[in-house]
Amino acid sequence: MSQFQGQTPARPSEIVQPEQAEGRLAEMGLSVVNIRNSVAAGDDARSRVSLRYYPRNFPGITMWAETLAALRRELLKARQGWRIGQTGNYETVYSADRRLAFAVVAGDRFTGIDGDRPPRLTRKRGPKTKERVDRNAKYQQLAFEIDLPVRAIELPPDEACSTWFLVVHADGDHIRVELSLPVDAENGIVGEWVERILIDPIPTSGAVAPIEPGEDDDDDGEPMVTRTA
């Protein structure tokens, strides 16, 4: 297996259906269980703070933080070279050997399905996201043109890799999920993907709705969902 495998799909705009997700994720050192457990942990934490005493955006921030923390725990306990990435306050879990990093983000209603259009993220992104997405696009172009591993130069190890997004959307009594590789972030809008790995929806208790936060720089909080009134 080439050094770049796990980062590059067989062809552009590939959609991996849920029944094929396990095999594709295994190439990346992941499993469907890793992802479902992480999102479920985030939702459980979110439900505990979805009370009127908390600030309105706190359940969404909790959902983001606990999902990422759970994914980090899932991967680090496997002892396969996964590390916590925080360069430039951009929070990921990454593998320097695989040259893969994963971040958690919120998506719109087209998340997790093979719908009329690809999903978009629910808020505009800052310069760090654009840097990573632009790097994804560059890696894809190089990989397809020369069919060789991409060797990033003079970058921290958690940035010298392709950055995939674990995209989450709350839809009624389910959470829709996919792991996808973005390659375009024009004007802060991320909505173009070279590969999307769809995961079966995760049941959730109680009504939830996406938060629509204002534009800001990439920070250490990715609002996701909150309980509706």
N, C-alpha and C positions, 0 to 999 in steps of 0.2 A: 504494500500500500504506500502510495506516495506521501510525502510529508505534508502536502497541501490537502489531501483528502480529509473530509470532515468539515472543511471550510467551503468547498466549491460544489454546487450541484452539477448534475450531469448536463443540464441545459438551462438557459435563462428562464425566468418566470415559472419555475417548476412548483407545482402544488402537490405535496405529499399528503395523501388522504389518511385519516385516522388509522385505518387498518394496516397501513404501511409504516406508521410512525415509529413503532418500536425498532424496526430494523434500521431505519435512517438515524434515529437518535443513538443507537448503539455504536455507529460509526464515529460519533462525536464524544463517546464516553458518558452518555446520558441514558436515561430510560424514561418511559412514560410515567412510571411510579415516582421517580424523582420530581417530575414536574407537577403531577397531580398532588403529591404530598405537600409540596411547597406552596401551591396556590391554596390548598385546603387549610394549611396552617395560617396563611395570611388572612383568609376569610374568618377563621375561628377567632383570631385576635381582633379583627375588625368588629365582629359581632359583640365582643365584650366591652367595646368603648363606644358603641352606637347608642349612647344615652344622651339626654338633653343637657347633662352637666358638663359634657366635653365641648370644646370648640367644634364648630360644624365641619371643619376640614380634617379634624383629627382622625376619624375612622379611615378616611382615604389614605392619609399619610401612614397610619398604622398598617393598613393592607399592603402598601408598597414595602415598608421596612420589614415586616414579618415574612412576606413572601420571599424577598431577597435573602434574609437571614436564614430561612429554612432551606432554600436552595443551596446556599453556602454550606450549611451543615451537612446536607445530603451528599454533596460532592467531596467536601474535605474529609469526611469520615471514610470515604472509599480509599483514601491514601493512594491516589493515582496522579499526584502532581497538581491538583487544583489549589488555587491560592485566592486570597481576597484582594481585589483591585480597588484602589482609591485615588489613583493619580488625578490631580486636578479636581478633586472632590467628585469624580465620576465613579459611582459605586458599581462594581461588577464582581463576578467570580470568574476566574480565568485559568487557563492552562498554557504555560509558555511552550511546552512540548507540542501541544496540538495547535497552538496559535489561534485559540478560540477564547472569546470573552462573552459573557452573558449579562445583560442588564434587564431590569424589570420595568415595563412601561404600560400605560393604559391605552387601549384602542377603542375605536368606535364600533357601531353595530355590525360591521362586516368582519369583525375579528372572529377567527375560528371556523369560518365557513367558506365554501367555494361559491361566492356570491356574484352579484352583478359587477362589482369592482373590488379591487384590493382594499384592505382596511387602511385607515389613517390613524395616526396618533391623535389623542384628544386635546393636545395643547401644542403651541409652537415651541420649538426646541431652541436651545442656545448654541453658542459656538463650539462647545466641546462635543455635542452630539453631531454637529455638521462635520467636524474634523474626522470623527470616527466613521460616519457614513461615507464621506468622500474617500476615506482610506479603504473601506469595503469595496467601493466601486473600482478603485485603482487595482486592488488585489485581484478582483474578478477579471479585469481587462488583461492584466499580465498573465494570469493563469491560463486564460483561453488563448492568448497569443503565442506564448512560448512553452506552455505545458510544463512549467518548472515550479518548484516551491518558491514562494515569495519570501524574501529575506529583508525584513524591515531593519533599517539602520538608525542608530542613535535615538531609539524610543524606549521608554520604560517597558518592561516586559508585559504589563497589563494593557499597553496600547499597541504593542508590536504584534497585532493579531486582528482577525476579523471579529467584529462586535455584532453578535446576534441579540435580538430583542425577544424576551418572553412577554408576549402581548396578551393583556387580560381585559376582558369586557364582561360586566355584569348584565345579564339579560333575564329579567323576571326571576325565576327560581333556579337559574343555572348561571355558572360562570363559563364563558367561552374563552378558549385559550389556544394560542399557537406559538411556535418558536420560529422566528423568521429573520431573514438577513436583509436589512435595508440597504439600498444603494442610491438613494436620492433624498436630499433634505433642502429643497429650494425654498427660500424665504421662511425657513424655520418649520416648514410642513414636511413631515415624513409620511410618505404614502406609496412609495415604489419599492418593490421587493424582488430579489432575484430568486429566492426560494422561500416557501412557506410550508411549515410542517404543522398540520392541523392535529389537535388533540381533542378527544371526546369531551363534551361539556362536563363540568363538575357541579353536582347539586349543591345548593346553598339554602340555608334556612332564612326566611324573612325576605321582605322586599328590599332590593338594592337599586341604586341608580348611579350613573357616572357623575363625578364632579367635573365641572368645566372651569379649571383654574385660569387665571390671567397669564399673560406671557411674562416669563422671567428667565433669568439665566439658569443653566443647569445647576442644580443644587443637591442637597442631600435629602430632598423630599419629593416623591412622585405621587401626588394625589391620585387616588384610584376610584374608590367607591364609598358611598355612605348610605345608611339606611334612610329610606324615604319616610316622610311624616305619615 
